[in-house]
């Protein structure tokens, strides 16, 4: 596996803004000893079962994986006694298990639990959404009560990164609320409102000092900011434009993480307008990405030209990009038969260059990105109508989406872009070949070459318009020690991001 620690120093770009000294401010929970806190997140999980996709990057709070990521993105053992050991041919991995671990219900952790978890994942009848991440996994076997072996259909270099999947007890694997070994256990869950976690007193690494965590689900950015300002929250993820207003607030600190969170406009192949390859290419040249970073992102982010997150620096092709060149974009459309029509909106083959672009309701950043894209598209004679929608509606047409894995390109990019399963119906033979090589090669140099080839092919025939990679900003009370910055994944929930190691925090 490539050593990822060398990426952290130049890429993490963490800012601690407005951290104040002095006496800690009262917590939102009202608990004076700091043993409980209240957080707000925009995204509520549909399910807390790891097999249903919960906490795909680990840090699940309720469950532990065999391994876990550290702040420097490297792996360390969790339920495993050591890091996974590959066979010489790369087609199997052996894992020795930690002794003396119990589940939160008191039952012992054994190899049978690991086998039951992963076999449930592989079971077609279960239809686990996590299954596609493990498409190379053919079987898992208990070598003995303290050792398991994973068998693969082909070598897969980043396989250990997938072993952050939470392990559930074999007795509860078929239940709606399975039992885990994690530092917390579920106390209550009022869907659409809040979830309460309580510390696991028998956690193998010691019970957390924060005994109670209340997580409120607030999709609207402005409402989260208001509740933080009112003292009803101890922490929240906020767009920087809202977070910046807390920079001079005593007892509050603002932290900024770089993120593998590519925001892009999906242009579906099933739409007669957005399927046009010349229109897609022209829109990529028409978008002013630098202006979007400076404007909607307030300078807190990076431009994105391809779906490859720039935080994965070893895989990035620096020459794969699009200049902001409106003249080139206009010439491209004219040469391909898109002619000016009524009210300046272009037409081709009876189709008007117009479509509706959806963004997540309550997400002020995605709304601003959609509006900036629509403005740049209008300069081309392409009419884009922006509207808010819920998550389900975003899958049905042109939409602003976010994706990205901070640990390896394959888990997100292969299912997102390879023909037959690609987001928006994208298909390209060169991209398919490069992505296949990237997931099967074991030589880091060969993988890097393949992913750079993918990006060079992408900029000649893009399937979407990658816009930017926003930094993630968090506002939190300065009442606890233990916070460690990380490179974020797409999305900001309770698992990864600022709260990834919450079990290690201690009251001041």
N, C-alpha and C positions, 0 to 999 in steps of 0.2 A: 504493500500500500504506500502511496506517496505520503511524505511527511508534511502535514498541513500546517504545522506550527509556524513555518516560515512565512505563511501568508498573513498571519494575524497582525503583526506590527504595522505594515503599510496599509492594510485594508480595513482594520477595525474602525478607525476614525471615530473613536468615542469621545464625546464632549461631556464634561460635567459642568453644567451651567448653573450659576446662582446657588451653589451649595453653601449653606449658612452654618455658622457655629452658634453656640448658645444652648439653652435648655431645649430638649425635645418638646414639640408641640403635642397636645393631647391627640390620641388616636381617634379615628372616626367611630370605632366600636365603643369608645368611652371607657375602655379597659386601661387603667392607669399604668399597669405594669408592662404594657406592650406585648402581652401574650396572645393578642388577637388583632387582626387587621381586616380591612374591607377594601377590596379591589374591584375595578370595573373593567370589563372587556366588551368589545363589540360583537364578538362571535360566540354564540352558544353552541356547544357540541350537540349533535343529534343523538349521540349515544356515548356512553362512557366505556364501552367495551373496546379494548385494543383491536379485536378482530373486526370491528365495525369502522376502523380508521381513526380511532381516538389516539392522539399524541403520537403521530407517525415518526416524529423526530426524538421520541423519548421524553424524559422529564415529566412523566405522566402524573406524578404526585400520588396516585392511587396504586400504581403498578411499577415494577422495576423490569428492565430488560436484562438480558445476559450481560450487556455492556452499556455504557452510557458515554455521552460526549462531555468533554470538559470545556472550560471557557476558551481554550486555545484550539478547539475543534478536534483535538486528538481523542482517541478512545481510551477508556479505562474499564477494568472489570467492574461489574455490579453484582448480579447473581452468579456470574462466572467467577471462578477462582483465579483465572488467568485470561489473557486475551486469546481469542480463537486461534487455533493452530491449523494451517492449511496443509493438505496432502501435496506431495511433489507435483502432481499433475493439475492442481488447482481445482479438482472436481469434488472435493469434500473438505469439510472443516470440522475439527473436533474441539469440543468445549468441555473443560472440567468445571464442575459446579461448586459454588461456595457451600461450606458445611454450616450447620447450625441456624439456618434461616427458617422462619415460619411465616405463614400467611397471616393476614390480619385476623382471621378467625381461629388461629392457634394451630392449624394443621401444618405438618412439616412440608417444606419445599424439597422436591426430589426430581430426578430425571423424568419420571412419569408425567409430571406437570408440564415440563417443557415439550415433551413429545405430544401430549394432548393438545396443548395450545397450537402448535404448528400443524398438526394433522387436521385440526378443525379449520385452520386457515386454508389448507390445501383441499378440503372437502368441497367439491363442486356444488353440493346441495346447499351449503351455507351461503354461497355467493358473496364471500367477503370482498369488500372493495379494496382491501389490502393485498389481495391475491396477485394483482398485476405487478406489484413491486417485487414479488417473490416468484416470478414466472420461471426462473431458472432452478428453483428448488423442487426436487423430485421426491425426496423422502427425508425423514428424520428418525433416528434410531437411538434407543437407550443402550449404550455399550455396557454400562453397569449402572447401579443406582446413583452414581455421582458423575457420570460422563455421558454426553450425547454427541452424535455425529450427524451432520447435515450433508446430504448428497445432492449434487447439482448436475444438471444436464450438460453444462459447459462451464469452463472457468468464468468467474465473475469477480473481478478485482475488488469492488467496493462491498462485497457481501458482508463483512463484519459491521459496516455502518447500518445495515438493516436489522441487526440483532439487538437494537434498542427497543424492539417490539415488546410491549408489556406481557409478562407471563401471568397466566391465571391458573388457579388450582384445577386439577383434573376433575374434581367433584363439581366444580361450578362452571365448567367451560360451556355448557349448554344453557346456562341460566341467563336471564336478561341483565342481571347485575352480578357479574363474576367477581370473585375474591382475588385480591392482589397482595403483594408483599410490601407495597409502597410506604412512604413516610406518613401518608394520610389515608383516611378512609372516609367514605361518604356518610355524612350525618343526615342531610336532607337536600332535596332538589325541587324547587318550585319552578317548573318550566316557564320560560319567558321572563322570569323575575330574578331568581338568585339560586345559588348553590352554596351549601355550607360543608366544609371539610373539617374533620377533627383529627388531631395528631394520633398516630398509631403508637401506643405506648410500648409495643414490643418490637419496634423497627430495629432491624439487625445493626444499623449504623448509629443507633441511639435515637430516642424520640425527639422530634423538633421542639425548639424553644417556643416557636409560635404555635400555640395549641389549637387555635381556631382561625380558619380562613373563610371569610364570606366573599363570594364572587358574584357581583351583580352583572346582569346582562343588559347592556345599554348600547344598542346599535348606533345611536345618533351621536356624532362627535361633539356637538355643541352641548347636549345634555350632560355628557360625561364631564365636560369642562365646567359646567355650572355646578354640578354636584361636588366636584373637587374644590371649587372656590367656596362653596357653602360649608366645607368641612365634613361632608358626609362620606368622603372616600379617603383612603390612605394612599392610593395609587391608581393610575389609569394610563393607558396608551392614548396619545392625542396627536393630531397633526401639529407640525411645528408652529404654524401660525397661531394656534390656540395655546400650545404649551409655552410659547415665548412670553405670554402674559404673566406667567408664574415665576419668571427668572429672578425677580427682585423680592419675592415673597419669603419672609423669614420662616425657617423651619421646613422649607420645600426645596427640593432639588429637581432639576430637569436634566435628563440623560438622553444622549442621542447615539443610536446604534447604526452602523452600516448594515445593509441587509441584502440577501440574495432574493430580492422581491421585485421581479421584473413586472412592470405594469405595461400592458399592451392592448391594442384594439384588435380583437379577433374579427377577421373578414371571412365569413363562412363561404365555402365552395358551393353550397347549395343556393346561394343568393345570386341572381343573374347579374347584379351590379358588382358586388364585392368579390365574385368569383373571377372577374376579369383580371388576368395577370398584369396587364399594362397599367390598369387603374391601381392595383395594389402597389406596384413599383413606384408609380408617380406619387402616391400618397406618402410613401416612405421618404421621398426626396422633398416633399412639400412641408413636412412637419419640422418646426423649429424646436428641436429638443433642448438646446441650450436656453432658449427663452422660457421653456416650461420649467426647467430646473430653477431658473432665477425667479420666475413668477409664482406659479402655484406651489412649488416646493420651497420657496423662500431660501433657495440655495442649499437646502439639506437633501442632497441626493446626487445621483449620477445620470448622465444620459445613457440610454440603452438602444443599441442598433439591432441586436439579434436577441434571441431568447436565452443566450448564454449569460448567466449572471457574472458581472465583472469581478465580484469578490472571489470567484474561482480563477484567480489570475493565471495559473499554470495552463489552463485550457483555453484562454481567450486569444482570439486572432485579432491583433491590433489593427490590421488593415481592412477588416470587414466592417464597413460602416457606410453611412449615407451622409453626404454633404447636404446642408440646407440649400437647395438650389431650385427655386421656384421656376426659373426659366427652363431648366432641363425638364422639370416635371410637366410644364405646359407643352413643351415640344413633344414630349413622349406621348401625351394624350392625343394631341393633334395628329401625330403620325399613325396612331393606332385606330383612328376613326371616331374618336370622341369629339364631336363638334358642338360649339355653343348653341344653346337652345333658348327657350322661353325663360325670361328673367335671369339669363346668364348661366342656367344650369345645363350642363352638357348632356348629350344624348348619343346613343350608339345602338344600332339594330333595333330601334323602337323602345329601348330602355333608357329611362332618365337616370342620370347619376345622382341618385338621392336614396338615402336610407336612414332608418332610426338607429341611434346608438344608445344602448342602455348602460347604466352604471348602478352600483349598489346603493339602495336607499340609505340615507343617513351618512354616507361616506363622503365627506367634503373634499377629500383629495381626489378620489375617482371622479367626482362631479367636475372639479376644476380641470382635470385631465381631459375629460370628454369635451368640455366646452372649448379648451384650447385646441384640441384636434379638430373640432367642427369649424373653428375660425380659420385654421390653416387650410382645411379642405375647401372652404368656400372660396378661397383665393384661386383654387384650381377650377372652379365651376362645379364643385361637388357639394350638394346640399345634404348636410347631416343634421338631423333633429335629435336633440338630447333629451332623454327621459330617465327618471329613476325607476328601479324595478327591484323585486326581491331576488334572492339567490337563484331560485328555480327558473325564473324568467330569463336570467342572463345566459342560459345555455341554448336559447332558441333563436338567437340571431346575433348581429353585430353587438359586441359588448366590450367594456373595459374589464379586463381580468388581471389577476395577479398570480404569479407562480414563481418557484425557485427553491432550490435546495442548497444550503450553505456548505454541505459536506461532500457532495459529488454530483456531477451533471446528470448521470443516467436516471436515477429514480423519477425525476420530473420530466426530463426532455424526451426520453424514449416513448413513454405512453402519450405524451403531449403531441409529438410530431411525426412518429413513424406512420406510414401509409396504412390505412385500414382502421386505425383507432385515433387518428390525430384530431386535435381540437379544431373544429371548423371544417374538417374534411380535407385538410392539407395533405398533399402527396407529392413526393419528389424522390426519384430513384437514387440520386447521388446522396441526398440527405439520409435516406434509409440505410445505404451502405455504410456511411460514416458513423451513424448512430449504432449500427450493429457491431462495427469494429470497436467503438468506444466502450460497449458493454461487455465484450468477450475478451478483449486483449488484456493480458496481465502485465505487460511492460508499460510503465507510466509514460515513457516517451512515445510509444505507439498510440496510446490513448490520446495523448495531447495532439498528435498529428491528425488523428481521425476527427477530433472535435474542431480543430482549426479548419479542416477541409469542409466540415459541415457548415461552418459559418461563412466560408467563402462561397459555397453553393447557395446559401440562404440569401445573401445580399443580391444575387442575380434573379432570384425568384422567390420572394418572401411570401409567407402565408398569412402574415398579420403585420401590424405596425407596432414594433416594440418602441416604447416611448422613453421611459425613465425607470430608475430603481430608487424609490424614495428611501431616505433614512427613516428609521422608526424612532419616535420620540416618546419618552415616558416621563410622567410627573409623579413624584412620590414624596411622602413625608420623610424627613430626615431623622427618623426615630429608631432605625434599626441598622445594625452592622451586618455585613455579609454579602451585600450586592456585588456582583461581578459582571462586567460587560461581556457580551458575546456578539458574534455576527448572527443576525437574525435570519430566520426563514421567512417565506411569505406568510402574511397573516400575523395577528397579535392576539394570542389567547393566553390561557393560564399556564401553558406548558413551557414552550421555549420563550425566548425574549428575556425581558428584565426579571421575570419571576422564575427562571429556569432552576435556580438553586434555592428556592424559598425555604426549604427544609433546613438549610444551613444558617439562616438569618437569626440574629439574636437581638433582643431589645437593648437599647442604650441605657 
